[in-house]
Amino acid sequence: MCARAHTVTGCFPGADTVFEGIDTVDDCPVVANSALDAAPIATGKIESLVIVGVGAERSEVVDHDVGRCCNVRVLLVQVMDEAVNLGLAEENVVKKVRPPRVPKVKRLTLGPADVRRLLDATDDRFVAAVALCYVQGWRVSEALGLAWQDLDLDEGTVHVRRGSTYADRIGMVLGPTKTARTAGRQLLGPTVIELLRKRQVLQAARKEAAGAGWPEVIYESEHLDLVFTNAAGGPILRQHVDRAIRKAASQIGLDPSQFGTHDGPLGRDQLVRVRRVRA
């Protein structure tokens, strides 16, 4: 391993932060836009990494993209934690640098009329999923993890049991819901039931057209028929639902950045309490 000395400046909030002794392996620097001294100074493991100084000026990166700065800091903490675990560094000094102060954004809670307009403007392929988010208060992952086996549309009930999230280099994968208290039986609103029935008809036609090419889904030894699939039977990506929401919101004059994917007429906690049914 070839150790190279370099200095990093202006990477974190509220300051021009300077580190000394952060090393690179080969030509891969730890932090982009670093001032590097390319001369090799040692061979072997990193012995120390110490913070030299913190200035008072906020960097341009922080001023223009606080979220990205937060993500960079989190990534660096993880990298240095692993370096400590592997014995490549004595301590994780990145933790000594304060994270950026993220400004509070006032969130918009959609009223019933806003939700109705949003659903009317949403692409038919995604409208049922959007209704689960804004009428039922679900997360997108919970909607995409829904299977027809979880539903009783005649009774108007659903058993929330799993979610579907994106994994790098794999795609959408099924797993548990984000929080345990989300799982359970819930009542469905009339609008959601109607949209799910339409979704069922649409999917049945696609499945018949695909024939034997329709993929089989097995999760925890159970064969599942996912509610939200693309034309070939594969899982819908979360990004597609997010894009459909943003597009519909813009069409009706709402700023999609001002509300989350389950900010419906009631708060999420209220919806869970109101719609939960004894198992």
Backbone bond lengths (Angstrom), bond angles and torsions (degrees), N, CA, C in turn:
res aa  C-N    CA-C-N  psi(-1)  N-CA   C-N-CA  omega(-1)  CA-C   N-CA-C  phi
1 M - - - 1.461 - - 1.521 109.00 -
2 C 1.295 116.72 132.11 1.452 120.95 -178.91 1.516 109.54 -102.13
3 A 1.318 118.42 116.95 1.460 122.23 -178.89 1.511 109.99 -92.61
4 R 1.320 116.65 132.88 1.452 121.43 179.01 1.523 108.95 -125.86
5 A 1.297 118.53 138.67 1.464 122.25 179.98 1.520 109.01 -87.34
6 H 1.327 116.65 138.33 1.454 119.08 171.11 1.511 110.92 -155.00
7 T 1.316 115.71 167.92 1.459 121.97 -178.52 1.516 109.09 -118.47
8 V 1.344 116.89 140.32 1.457 122.22 179.26 1.514 108.13 -116.00
9 T 1.321 117.24 131.07 1.464 119.40 179.31 1.518 110.60 -131.11
10 G 1.351 114.89 151.26 1.447 121.22 171.67 1.499 116.15 64.45
11 C 1.338 119.30 32.53 1.464 121.17 -176.96 1.514 112.98 -98.14
12 F 1.316 118.87 -17.25 1.453 120.74 -171.74 1.518 111.61 -128.24
13 P 1.346 115.90 166.62 1.433 122.02 -169.80 1.502 114.73 -66.79
14 G 1.319 112.48 149.14 1.441 119.98 170.34 1.498 113.69 64.59
15 A 1.320 118.56 10.68 1.455 117.49 -174.87 1.507 111.28 -167.66
16 D 1.341 114.14 158.06 1.455 120.23 163.69 1.514 104.96 -94.13
17 T 1.299 116.99 106.60 1.456 122.20 -173.23 1.521 110.21 -93.30
18 V 1.294 116.38 132.81 1.457 120.26 -177.60 1.513 109.81 -118.87
19 F 1.342 116.13 126.82 1.450 121.48 175.33 1.516 109.06 -115.50
20 E 1.282 115.59 149.76 1.451 120.82 177.09 1.517 108.71 -126.09
21 G 1.326 115.50 133.21 1.456 119.39 175.99 1.500 114.19 92.47
22 I 1.358 119.27 7.52 1.453 119.84 173.73 1.516 107.40 -72.80
23 D 1.327 117.06 131.39 1.451 120.41 -171.96 1.513 112.92 -110.98
24 T 1.320 114.62 161.21 1.456 121.04 173.06 1.516 109.04 -118.45
25 V 1.331 115.26 156.72 1.463 120.66 173.75 1.516 106.46 -109.51
26 D 1.316 116.74 124.72 1.455 122.46 -174.90 1.530 109.54 55.49
27 D 1.344 117.39 -123.35 1.462 119.28 -176.56 1.512 112.25 -108.58
28 C 1.332 118.31 21.67 1.464 121.51 -176.04 1.516 110.28 -106.75
29 P 1.343 118.95 100.41 1.456 120.55 -179.38 1.505 112.27 -73.19
30 V 1.326 116.42 152.29 1.458 121.08 178.56 1.515 110.69 -68.68
31 V 1.344 117.02 -41.44 1.458 121.37 -178.37 1.513 109.20 -125.11
32 A 1.320 116.94 135.44 1.451 119.84 178.60 1.525 109.81 -70.87
33 N 1.325 116.02 162.07 1.455 122.72 177.96 1.526 112.18 60.44
34 S 1.301 117.14 31.29 1.454 121.16 178.79 1.521 109.58 -90.77
35 A 1.343 115.09 153.94 1.453 119.83 173.66 1.516 107.11 -91.32
36 L 1.313 117.02 111.25 1.465 120.76 -170.88 1.523 111.35 -107.34
37 D 1.293 115.41 136.65 1.451 120.87 167.80 1.517 105.81 -96.19
38 A 1.314 116.75 109.54 1.464 120.57 -170.81 1.525 113.51 -73.14
39 A 1.334 118.07 -7.19 1.467 118.93 -176.64 1.506 111.16 -73.79
40 P 1.354 118.63 123.92 1.454 119.97 177.80 1.519 111.09 -64.67
41 I 1.351 114.90 134.42 1.465 118.25 -177.80 1.519 112.54 -113.23
42 A 1.342 116.87 -14.02 1.463 117.68 -177.88 1.508 109.80 -163.27
43 T 1.323 114.81 162.12 1.463 120.10 172.61 1.514 107.71 -126.59
44 G 1.353 115.62 136.23 1.448 118.58 -177.57 1.509 111.16 119.89
45 K 1.312 117.29 -161.97 1.459 120.51 -174.97 1.522 111.41 -81.07
46 I 1.343 114.48 157.74 1.459 121.12 177.30 1.524 108.58 -71.64
47 E 1.292 117.11 127.76 1.461 120.02 -178.33 1.512 112.26 -88.54
48 S 1.333 117.69 -34.15 1.461 118.62 -177.41 1.516 110.78 -156.45
49 L 1.312 114.39 156.45 1.456 121.98 176.72 1.516 105.48 -145.15
50 V 1.314 117.33 109.37 1.467 119.65 -173.68 1.515 110.51 -123.54
51 I 1.329 115.85 147.12 1.446 121.33 176.53 1.531 108.55 -81.13
52 V 1.335 116.00 131.19 1.452 120.42 -176.10 1.520 111.32 -95.55
53 G 1.313 117.22 -45.79 1.459 117.82 -177.35 1.507 111.74 -166.83
54 V 1.306 115.73 156.93 1.459 122.00 177.52 1.514 107.86 -128.83
55 G 1.329 115.72 120.09 1.457 120.25 179.17 1.507 111.21 -83.91
56 A 1.322 116.43 -176.84 1.460 120.89 -174.54 1.519 112.87 -103.20
57 E 1.324 117.19 -11.61 1.454 119.60 -175.08 1.522 111.35 -85.28
58 R 1.324 115.93 137.38 1.468 119.76 173.56 1.518 108.66 -77.61
59 S 1.303 116.72 140.85 1.466 119.34 -179.60 1.520 109.98 -78.97
60 E 1.331 114.19 159.07 1.462 119.76 179.89 1.514 110.99 -64.17
61 V 1.331 116.56 -33.14 1.463 120.32 179.17 1.514 110.68 -60.93
62 V 1.335 117.30 -45.10 1.458 121.79 -178.36 1.512 110.44 -65.43
63 D 1.328 116.83 -44.07 1.457 120.76 -177.05 1.528 111.78 -61.20
64 H 1.337 116.49 -34.07 1.453 119.04 -174.40 1.523 113.83 -99.16
65 D 1.294 119.12 -17.51 1.461 120.38 -178.08 1.519 109.90 -154.39
66 V 1.325 116.08 80.50 1.459 121.03 -178.59 1.525 110.49 -64.72
67 G 1.321 115.85 -40.32 1.464 119.44 -178.71 1.514 112.22 -60.05
68 R 1.333 116.37 -43.31 1.456 119.38 179.75 1.530 110.53 -65.53
69 C 1.332 116.01 -38.63 1.462 119.71 179.14 1.526 110.42 -62.59
70 C 1.339 116.68 -40.96 1.469 120.61 176.98 1.523 110.44 -59.98
71 N 1.337 115.92 -44.43 1.457 119.84 -178.49 1.526 111.76 -64.76
72 V 1.351 116.34 -39.44 1.460 120.15 178.16 1.520 110.39 -62.91
73 R 1.326 116.69 -42.81 1.462 120.20 -179.40 1.528 110.68 -63.78
74 V 1.332 116.73 -43.58 1.470 120.53 178.52 1.526 110.23 -60.01
75 L 1.343 116.47 -43.68 1.459 120.28 179.84 1.526 111.02 -62.69
76 L 1.329 116.67 -43.37 1.460 120.01 -179.90 1.527 111.45 -64.44
77 V 1.328 117.14 -38.28 1.461 120.46 176.88 1.521 110.17 -60.62
78 Q 1.343 116.36 -43.73 1.464 120.19 -179.63 1.530 111.30 -65.11
79 V 1.334 115.81 -41.91 1.463 119.81 179.57 1.527 110.60 -62.08
80 M 1.334 116.11 -46.07 1.459 119.64 -177.28 1.526 111.85 -71.73
81 D 1.345 117.60 -32.45 1.470 119.69 174.05 1.526 110.14 -59.43
82 E 1.334 115.96 -43.19 1.460 119.65 179.76 1.523 110.77 -67.66
83 A 1.338 116.28 -36.35 1.465 119.84 177.76 1.526 110.67 -62.27
84 V 1.341 116.49 -39.94 1.465 120.92 177.64 1.526 109.91 -65.90
85 N 1.348 116.17 -43.67 1.469 120.23 179.66 1.522 112.13 -60.38
86 L 1.330 115.88 -35.26 1.464 120.66 -178.44 1.520 112.64 -86.58
87 G 1.332 115.90 -0.77 1.456 119.13 -179.88 1.511 113.79 78.00
88 L 1.343 117.39 17.25 1.464 121.18 -179.66 1.523 112.58 -89.16
89 A 1.324 117.17 -12.47 1.462 121.84 176.81 1.519 108.33 -148.08
90 E 1.327 116.27 152.53 1.463 120.06 -176.28 1.526 112.45 -80.39
91 E 1.332 117.07 -34.20 1.463 119.78 -179.54 1.524 109.20 -153.02
92 N 1.312 115.05 164.00 1.461 121.31 178.58 1.525 108.73 -99.28
93 V 1.312 115.87 92.76 1.463 119.44 -176.96 1.527 112.57 -78.18
94 V 1.334 117.56 -11.60 1.459 119.50 177.14 1.521 110.14 -60.29
95 K 1.342 116.52 -31.14 1.457 120.62 -179.75 1.531 112.09 -65.46
96 K 1.341 116.65 -17.78 1.461 119.91 -179.75 1.529 112.38 -79.69
97 V 1.321 116.12 -12.15 1.459 120.70 179.76 1.522 108.81 -91.53
98 R 1.307 115.99 125.17 1.462 119.85 -177.27 1.516 111.64 -64.87
99 P 1.330 116.98 138.98 1.471 119.43 176.74 1.512 110.28 -69.98
100 P 1.326 117.37 160.81 1.457 119.57 179.62 1.512 112.11 -66.24
101 R 1.280 115.92 151.62 1.466 121.05 175.34 1.516 107.99 -85.34
102 V 1.318 115.32 112.98 1.461 120.40 -178.16 1.526 109.15 -87.42
103 P 1.321 117.64 122.37 1.466 119.37 -179.14 1.525 111.46 -65.08
104 K 1.323 116.21 141.52 1.459 120.71 178.91 1.522 109.87 -73.61
105 V 1.311 114.98 133.02 1.459 120.68 179.36 1.521 108.78 -109.40
106 K 1.303 115.63 126.62 1.460 119.95 179.26 1.520 108.95 -72.59
107 R 1.327 115.61 120.16 1.448 120.73 -176.76 1.526 111.05 -86.60
108 L 1.310 115.30 144.52 1.447 122.10 178.10 1.522 109.73 -94.26
109 T 1.333 116.93 125.00 1.461 121.22 174.72 1.522 108.35 -95.59
110 L 1.315 115.96 121.89 1.453 120.11 -177.44 1.525 111.11 -75.60
111 G 1.305 116.40 133.89 1.454 121.37 174.68 1.523 110.29 -84.53
112 P 1.346 117.42 172.08 1.473 120.77 -179.04 1.525 113.36 -55.75
113 A 1.331 116.75 -39.95 1.466 119.60 -179.78 1.526 111.22 -66.43
114 D 1.335 116.53 -39.89 1.465 120.43 178.41 1.527 111.07 -64.04
115 V 1.333 116.24 -41.91 1.464 120.45 179.95 1.524 110.33 -63.78
116 R 1.330 116.53 -41.74 1.461 120.04 178.92 1.520 111.18 -60.60
117 R 1.328 116.29 -44.75 1.466 121.03 178.85 1.526 110.98 -64.60
118 L 1.329 116.28 -39.00 1.459 120.41 179.04 1.522 110.73 -63.61
119 L 1.324 116.97 -44.08 1.468 120.64 179.96 1.525 111.05 -65.61
120 D 1.324 116.58 -39.36 1.467 120.22 179.87 1.527 111.35 -62.94
121 A 1.336 116.64 -29.98 1.466 120.71 -176.73 1.535 112.91 -92.26
122 T 1.331 117.33 -5.87 1.468 120.78 -174.78 1.523 112.05 -83.84
123 D 1.304 115.76 142.48 1.464 123.06 175.84 1.532 109.73 -52.40
124 D 1.345 116.54 135.16 1.467 121.34 -177.69 1.527 112.77 -57.48
125 R 1.328 117.51 -27.32 1.457 120.75 -178.48 1.530 112.18 -68.03
126 F 1.337 116.74 -24.48 1.458 120.53 -173.27 1.531 113.87 -120.99
127 V 1.318 117.09 -3.28 1.466 119.41 -170.38 1.528 112.66 -63.07
128 A 1.333 118.36 -35.72 1.469 120.16 179.47 1.531 110.53 -66.17
129 A 1.329 116.67 -39.09 1.465 120.13 177.76 1.522 110.65 -65.80
130 V 1.323 116.28 -40.26 1.470 120.51 178.75 1.529 109.89 -65.10
131 A 1.339 117.13 -37.68 1.466 120.44 178.09 1.524 111.05 -64.23
132 L 1.324 117.39 -39.04 1.473 119.85 177.04 1.525 110.74 -61.43
133 C 1.332 116.15 -35.31 1.466 119.77 179.76 1.527 111.86 -72.67
134 Y 1.329 117.79 -46.78 1.463 120.27 -169.93 1.523 114.40 -97.72
135 V 1.320 117.28 -16.99 1.469 119.97 175.60 1.526 110.08 -99.20
136 Q 1.337 116.19 -44.32 1.461 120.55 -178.75 1.527 113.14 -89.37
137 G 1.327 116.75 -19.11 1.461 119.53 -179.24 1.511 114.02 83.23
138 W 1.333 117.22 22.31 1.463 120.86 -179.26 1.519 111.51 -80.85
139 R 1.321 115.46 160.59 1.453 121.74 165.93 1.526 108.60 -80.08
140 V 1.338 116.32 156.15 1.462 120.07 177.86 1.524 110.30 -59.01
141 S 1.334 116.94 -39.49 1.468 120.42 -179.11 1.528 111.42 -60.36
142 E 1.325 117.37 -36.75 1.470 121.40 179.65 1.527 110.77 -69.47
143 A 1.335 116.14 -38.83 1.461 119.78 178.04 1.530 110.54 -64.63
144 L 1.328 116.51 -43.43 1.468 120.06 -177.16 1.523 112.45 -73.72
145 G 1.327 117.62 -16.54 1.461 121.14 176.48 1.521 113.17 -90.07
146 L 1.323 116.88 -1.14 1.464 121.50 -176.75 1.527 111.68 -72.80
147 A 1.340 116.36 138.09 1.471 122.40 176.44 1.522 108.48 -120.69
148 W 1.308 115.65 155.79 1.468 119.38 178.85 1.523 111.32 -62.02
149 Q 1.320 116.76 -26.46 1.464 120.10 177.63 1.532 112.34 -65.96
150 D 1.324 117.04 -18.05 1.465 121.07 -179.72 1.527 112.84 -85.74
151 L 1.326 116.20 -8.81 1.468 120.98 -170.15 1.524 112.52 -109.80
152 D 1.324 114.89 144.73 1.466 122.56 166.21 1.523 105.26 -129.39
153 L 1.324 115.84 90.08 1.459 120.17 -174.97 1.522 112.24 -67.88
154 D 1.325 117.54 -28.10 1.468 119.80 177.67 1.525 110.71 -67.51
155 E 1.320 116.41 -39.85 1.462 121.14 178.00 1.525 112.02 -84.25
156 G 1.328 116.00 -16.97 1.461 120.08 -179.37 1.513 113.00 73.73
157 T 1.337 116.88 36.15 1.465 120.38 -178.77 1.534 110.56 -127.27
158 V 1.324 115.17 159.59 1.454 121.93 177.97 1.516 108.74 -143.46
159 H 1.317 115.72 146.45 1.460 121.76 175.50 1.530 107.20 -110.12
160 V 1.317 116.81 106.66 1.464 121.69 179.45 1.522 107.88 -79.06
161 R 1.339 116.07 118.01 1.469 119.04 -173.44 1.522 113.92 -128.88
162 R 1.325 118.15 -17.15 1.461 119.48 -173.61 1.521 110.59 -157.55
163 G 1.324 113.73 170.78 1.456 120.52 174.72 1.517 109.17 -131.25
164 S 1.325 116.23 170.42 1.455 121.54 177.22 1.516 107.84 -131.31
165 T 1.325 116.32 121.41 1.458 121.44 -177.18 1.524 110.24 -128.70
166 Y 1.330 115.24 162.75 1.464 120.29 -176.86 1.522 110.49 -90.22
167 A 1.320 116.39 133.19 1.465 122.64 175.56 1.516 108.42 -118.92
168 D 1.335 116.28 131.62 1.452 120.83 -179.06 1.524 111.58 -55.44
169 R 1.320 115.76 135.74 1.458 124.81 176.85 1.522 113.65 66.35
170 I 1.326 116.98 5.40 1.469 120.57 178.88 1.520 109.91 -120.70
171 G 1.327 116.42 -47.38 1.455 121.81 -175.50 1.518 110.59 110.59
172 M 1.325 116.83 -155.90 1.453 121.25 -179.38 1.526 110.00 -75.96
173 V 1.330 115.34 131.36 1.463 120.48 -179.67 1.525 109.47 -130.71
174 L 1.323 116.09 145.99 1.456 121.34 178.80 1.518 110.24 -83.77
175 G 1.331 115.67 147.82 1.457 121.17 179.08 1.518 109.06 -165.71
176 P 1.322 117.45 -175.56 1.468 120.35 179.61 1.523 111.25 -67.85
177 T 1.319 116.47 161.96 1.458 120.60 175.41 1.525 109.91 -65.52
178 K 1.318 116.31 158.38 1.459 120.72 -175.13 1.520 111.88 -58.79
179 T 1.335 116.82 -40.46 1.467 121.07 176.65 1.522 109.01 -126.75
180 A 1.321 116.12 144.38 1.467 120.81 -176.29 1.524 112.15 -63.09
181 R 1.333 116.51 -35.13 1.471 118.39 -175.75 1.519 112.93 -71.12
182 T 1.336 116.70 -13.55 1.463 119.78 176.91 1.525 111.49 -70.74
183 A 1.332 116.12 -33.92 1.461 120.40 -177.34 1.527 110.63 -67.67
184 G 1.329 115.61 150.37 1.462 120.44 178.66 1.515 111.47 138.56
185 R 1.311 115.61 -177.40 1.461 120.76 -179.04 1.522 110.44 -90.39
186 Q 1.336 114.75 138.43 1.454 120.94 -179.89 1.522 110.42 -135.32
187 L 1.330 115.02 155.48 1.455 120.53 171.25 1.520 109.19 -84.10
188 L 1.312 116.15 147.65 1.455 121.50 177.48 1.519 110.21 -105.84
189 G 1.338 115.92 140.68 1.454 120.42 176.36 1.523 111.13 -73.74
190 P 1.327 117.73 156.05 1.476 121.81 -178.59 1.522 113.25 -56.59
191 T 1.342 117.32 -39.65 1.464 120.28 179.68 1.521 110.78 -62.86
192 V 1.315 116.82 -42.65 1.461 121.28 -179.70 1.522 110.54 -65.20
193 I 1.317 116.95 -42.97 1.474 120.77 179.43 1.525 110.16 -60.07
194 E 1.323 116.37 -45.06 1.469 120.83 179.98 1.529 111.37 -60.55
195 L 1.320 116.41 -44.64 1.461 120.02 -178.59 1.526 111.48 -69.51
196 L 1.322 117.22 -34.39 1.468 120.24 177.29 1.524 111.06 -67.78
197 R 1.309 117.62 -36.99 1.468 120.08 176.94 1.532 110.59 -63.30
198 K 1.326 116.49 -41.55 1.464 120.19 177.49 1.522 110.22 -64.10
199 R 1.326 115.16 -39.86 1.464 120.15 178.32 1.528 110.31 -62.43
200 Q 1.311 117.09 -38.58 1.459 122.51 -179.12 1.525 110.83 -63.22
201 V 1.326 116.47 -42.21 1.463 121.26 179.09 1.530 110.40 -65.21
202 L 1.336 116.53 -45.97 1.462 121.53 179.46 1.522 111.39 -59.91
203 Q 1.327 115.70 -45.20 1.466 119.41 -177.44 1.521 111.64 -69.22
204 A 1.315 116.84 -36.43 1.473 120.19 179.58 1.526 110.64 -60.33
205 A 1.340 116.34 -40.39 1.462 120.43 178.95 1.531 110.52 -65.36
206 R 1.335 116.35 -41.48 1.466 120.13 179.26 1.528 111.18 -66.01
207 K 1.319 115.91 -39.51 1.457 120.50 -178.72 1.518 111.17 -66.29
208 E 1.325 116.05 -38.95 1.464 120.41 179.19 1.521 110.04 -66.16
209 A 1.341 115.93 -39.18 1.463 119.93 -179.74 1.531 111.13 -68.22
210 A 1.328 117.07 -34.07 1.467 120.93 -179.03 1.517 112.33 -75.65
211 G 1.327 116.80 -29.18 1.454 120.92 179.33 1.525 112.31 61.36
212 A 1.326 115.68 -131.19 1.473 120.65 -176.99 1.526 112.35 -69.70
213 G 1.328 116.70 -12.30 1.462 119.78 -179.59 1.515 114.08 -79.04
214 W 1.328 117.03 -6.59 1.464 120.09 179.42 1.534 109.42 -69.66
215 P 1.325 118.58 124.28 1.477 120.02 -174.03 1.521 113.26 -68.69
216 E 1.326 114.42 151.27 1.464 121.49 177.36 1.522 109.34 -97.25
217 V 1.325 116.36 135.30 1.464 121.15 -179.83 1.526 109.20 -115.25
218 I 1.322 116.22 125.41 1.462 121.15 177.48 1.519 108.01 -126.58
219 Y 1.319 115.59 126.40 1.463 120.62 178.75 1.518 108.77 -136.26
220 E 1.312 115.61 125.23 1.459 121.89 -177.08 1.526 110.86 51.33
221 S 1.332 114.86 48.01 1.471 124.70 176.97 1.525 113.84 65.16
222 E 1.313 118.18 15.23 1.467 121.68 -179.92 1.522 109.55 -115.80
223 H 1.311 116.70 132.46 1.453 122.07 175.18 1.528 108.76 -77.79
224 L 1.313 116.82 127.80 1.457 121.22 -174.42 1.522 110.91 -124.31
225 D 1.307 115.20 145.99 1.458 122.73 170.31 1.527 106.84 -110.85
226 L 1.337 116.37 99.87 1.453 120.26 -177.38 1.524 110.74 -66.20
227 V 1.312 115.87 142.50 1.463 121.37 -178.99 1.525 110.57 -72.22
228 F 1.326 115.93 -41.48 1.462 119.63 -173.66 1.528 110.31 -108.51
229 T 1.330 113.95 103.33 1.456 121.80 179.46 1.526 108.66 -132.71
230 N 1.324 115.73 161.12 1.459 118.94 175.40 1.527 109.54 -83.50
231 A 1.323 116.42 -174.10 1.464 120.39 -174.63 1.520 112.59 -62.87
232 A 1.339 116.81 -25.01 1.464 120.51 -179.41 1.518 112.57 -94.24
233 G 1.334 117.10 1.26 1.460 120.25 179.24 1.510 114.56 93.42
234 G 1.326 117.25 -1.88 1.460 120.54 178.18 1.515 111.65 -78.88
235 P 1.318 117.95 163.79 1.464 120.85 -178.57 1.523 111.90 -69.00
236 I 1.322 115.83 144.91 1.469 121.42 176.22 1.521 109.04 -78.51
237 L 1.304 116.51 137.18 1.455 121.01 177.00 1.515 111.18 -76.00
238 R 1.308 116.45 143.35 1.462 121.39 177.24 1.529 110.61 -56.78
239 Q 1.339 115.87 -38.48 1.459 119.71 -177.80 1.519 111.96 -58.56
240 H 1.340 116.94 -32.63 1.457 120.16 179.95 1.527 110.87 -68.73
241 V 1.323 116.79 -38.08 1.466 120.49 177.26 1.526 109.77 -67.97
242 D 1.326 116.90 -44.03 1.467 120.70 178.07 1.520 110.79 -58.76
243 R 1.331 115.97 -43.24 1.467 120.26 -179.72 1.524 110.88 -64.29
244 A 1.328 116.50 -39.90 1.470 120.15 178.97 1.526 110.90 -64.17
245 I 1.334 116.54 -38.37 1.469 120.63 178.83 1.525 110.43 -65.97
246 R 1.331 116.60 -46.04 1.466 120.27 -179.58 1.524 111.35 -62.29
247 K 1.323 115.93 -41.98 1.458 120.09 -179.67 1.524 111.20 -64.34
248 A 1.328 116.75 -45.77 1.465 120.69 -179.71 1.523 110.97 -65.08
249 A 1.333 117.02 -41.83 1.465 120.69 179.64 1.515 111.00 -61.50
250 S 1.323 116.63 -43.08 1.467 120.07 -179.94 1.524 111.04 -64.35
251 Q 1.321 116.58 -35.62 1.467 120.60 -179.35 1.521 112.42 -65.10
252 I 1.335 116.80 -30.94 1.475 119.25 -178.06 1.532 111.70 -102.30
253 G 1.330 116.43 11.53 1.453 119.77 173.94 1.513 116.01 83.61
254 L 1.334 118.12 20.60 1.461 121.59 176.76 1.524 109.63 -104.71
255 D 1.320 115.32 146.67 1.458 120.57 177.36 1.524 108.42 -89.11
256 P 1.342 119.03 109.33 1.469 120.75 -175.60 1.520 113.59 -64.41
257 S 1.326 117.53 -18.49 1.469 119.63 179.67 1.520 111.83 -75.75
258 Q 1.337 117.40 -10.18 1.457 120.79 -175.98 1.526 113.79 -93.80
259 F 1.332 117.69 -2.84 1.462 118.58 178.19 1.515 109.82 -143.72
260 G 1.329 115.94 151.76 1.451 121.84 -179.64 1.515 111.21 -86.67
261 T 1.335 115.91 -179.47 1.458 119.75 -175.65 1.526 113.68 -81.83
262 H 1.337 118.60 -1.45 1.463 118.11 172.21 1.527 110.55 -138.01
263 D 1.351 115.92 37.98 1.458 121.42 176.11 1.523 109.47 -95.77
264 G 1.311 116.05 74.48 1.451 120.84 -178.54 1.514 112.08 -89.86
265 P 1.348 118.10 -163.91 1.462 122.08 -178.37 1.520 113.00 -57.50
266 L 1.333 118.10 -31.62 1.459 121.93 174.40 1.510 109.02 -113.91
267 G 1.325 116.75 157.23 1.455 119.49 174.13 1.511 110.05 -65.82
268 R 1.329 117.18 159.44 1.460 121.29 -177.37 1.515 111.79 -58.37
269 D 1.340 118.23 -44.00 1.459 121.05 -178.31 1.522 111.06 -62.31
270 Q 1.356 115.72 -39.89 1.459 119.21 179.54 1.525 110.60 -64.94
271 L 1.347 115.80 -42.54 1.455 118.95 -179.10 1.523 111.43 -62.83
272 V 1.314 116.65 -41.85 1.462 120.24 179.77 1.524 110.09 -62.07
273 R 1.337 116.50 -42.09 1.479 119.14 -178.89 1.531 110.65 -68.52
274 V 1.340 116.58 -42.65 1.452 120.07 -175.54 1.520 111.56 -68.03
275 R 1.329 117.21 -39.32 1.445 121.18 -171.15 1.521 114.74 -95.84
276 R 1.319 116.76 -3.65 1.466 118.19 -179.01 1.525 110.86 -74.72
277 V 1.326 116.16 140.56 1.460 121.66 -178.88 1.519 107.40 -119.54
278 R 1.299 117.03 146.39 1.466 119.34 176.20 1.533 109.96 -61.06
279 A 1.328 115.43 132.05 1.465 119.90 -179.23 1.528 110.91 -69.19
